[in-house]
Amino acid sequence: NAGVTQTPKFQVLKTGQSMTLQCAQDMNHEYMSWYRQDPGMGLRLIHYSVGAGITDQGEVPNGYNVSRSTTEDFPLRLLSAAPSQTSVYFCASKPIQGLDSPLHFGNGTRLTVT
Amino acid sequence: AQTVTQSQPEMSVQEAETVTLSCTYDTSESDYYLFWYKQPPSRQMILVIRQEAYKQQNATENRFSVNFQKAAKSFSLKISDSQLGDAAMYFCAYRKRFTPDKLIFGTGTRLQVFP
């Protein structure tokens, strides 16, 4: 069981470039989500999904797109990177049967936008 | 809107001693969960302990225990017999019950453990 796998671990982008942060889980979890972590702040929810084909916005969705075509994958897209998107990004998942169960987090992707 | 406040940016403790990390939150909900997460330098987010608001009994997990004061909206974490491996950032988090995973995090407390 790999759990929640995020790739890449590190990424440097130039302003205006686009990229996709990958997230995959092998636990058959219906819920998946993306958080960002900035210095001096806690994690903030960007987007989340309650199942394949269903996504919704979190607290800080601007500048990010998501899609959920399979249960396993939940990629996060930056269409035109900005320095304000420099952050550490975490993907997380949990099963739908255990609404009360805790989140499983990936190990994060550190993104720097210059 | 719900908020979570951790007023101690940094704390330190001697190995084998006890330390308490503070957390307060604001919500109008009556049914919710509170969590403490540990983030070591590896960046991994590790769930330390969880408290259901409908339970009056304070949660404990080995050397970790909480003091949950619902009326005061306070949720502190006590680490007993501190170990060097406890050194990390600790985040307090809140979630309404029956919401998928909209965790609201505090800003974190960096815990240093001295030998």
Interface residues (C-beta under 8 A of the other chain):
Chain A: Y31 S33 Y35 G40 M41 G42 L43 R44 L45 Y48 V50 G58 V88 F90 A92 K94 L99 D100 P102 L103 F105 N107 G108 R110
Chain B: V4 Y33 F35 S42 R43 Q44 M45 L47 R50 E52 F91 A93 R97 F98 P100 D101 K102 L103 I104 F105 G106 T107 G108
